[in-house]
Amino acid sequence: MSEVSTTPLLSLENVRVEFGGLVALNDVSFSVSRGEIVGLIGPNGAGKTTAFNVACGFVSPTAGNVNFPQAGKQNLRPHQLAQAGVARTLQGVGLFTHCTVLENVMAGGQRRPGGDFLTSLVGLTRGAKSEAQLRTDALEALDRLGVADFAKKLPSEIPYGISKKVSVARALINKPSLIMLDEPASGLDESELDEFAELISEMRKSMGVVLVEHNMEFVMPLVDRLVVLNFGQVIATGTATEIRSNPDVLAAYLGVDE
């Protein structure tokens, strides 16, 4: 395991989210630092997706704050994440169907300053140099994930497991210090799950990882810490071993009455 930084990359501080009269999150706090994998788990409707969306800036907290201490930022919107060193993937893959795998990964770098992939698409000269660098970085990201051979393929021409890796490559192209992964194991077979577990473990060496996941067999051996939500509240935080024996978790998540 790599050394964990003492200053968090992400810190949710007493976050509350209300949708009309519904309280989706109530006083939720957790953090993740460089060098650790933090898993966010809980039963259906527990608030995992809302917590993820708040961290990514898709949902604004009604109260509390989402802090990015190392970047000196707070309550960022989605378009501001990349410049704060934050990347995220969403459920599914979300690839552009009419762009090649390489172009999809290049699109992940569109928020770079001084010209970008979208600039080059409309023929602006100032984007030419940055496009060349972006192409190089995209190929390196694909190679890092072992899928560079698919660079010229369209998403419809590659297996789902490869598409998942492409979506991660797109997130990694800006060399983030923090990556947030939403259901990365969904739709993968056993061998693909093993590959993704190795990939996420490798990510820990250079960044912090937030992992929202339903597949407990996948997430338990992987994480350093788990944050368990139920009815929008944190009911437990700890290592996988601690969480397995926590009576509140057994009752709420595993359906065991204590």
Helices and strands as residue ranges (DSSP letters): E 10-19, E 22-32, E 37-41, H 48-56, E 63-68, E 73-74, G 78-80, G 82-84, E 86-89, H 101-107, H 117-121, G 125-127, H 128-144, G 148-150, G 155-157, H 160-172, E 178-182, H 190-203, E 208-212, H 216-219, E 225-230, E 233-238, H 240-244, H 247-252
